[in-house]
Amino acid sequence: MPTTTAEQRRLEAKVEYDAYLATCPSRQLLATLSDKWVVLVLTALDEGPARYSELRRRIAGVSQKMLTQTLRGLERDGFATRTVTATVPVTVTYEITPLGASLSDVVAHVKCWAENNIASVTAARTAYDAGRAEG
């Protein structure tokens, strides 16, 4: 069996991950990243460590269930950490990891783009819907 160098193994692994292929595991990650709550929680945590209640107040409209699921998913994927401090009552703080911060840089641009372009998108939707109603 021939030996391979670390560089060859990295190249082989890169070839294996092609999100256009139905079996590529990176599709699961893309599905996670396309969730609005993931984007909002990640960018909120990028502002600094936060307690659950702070995140809930910061992110209007998120339910307790969705915030809990999102935080667990971010922790599982290595994007956030959960620290429990033995106080009365117990203090739980969430913080972004270096991996999460690198992702937050990317999704923050998408969030800003959405905020800056929603008026144009809304106008396009209105025009499209009006055209569909006439036809």
Buried (B, 14 or more C-beta within 10 A) or exposed (E): EEEEEEEEEEEEEEEEEEEEEEEBEEBEBEEBBEBBBBBBBBBBBBEEEBEBEBBBEBBEEBEEEBBEBBBEBBBEBEBBBEEEEEEEEEEBBBBBBEEBBEBBEEBBEEBEEEEEEEEEEEEEEEEEEEEEEEE
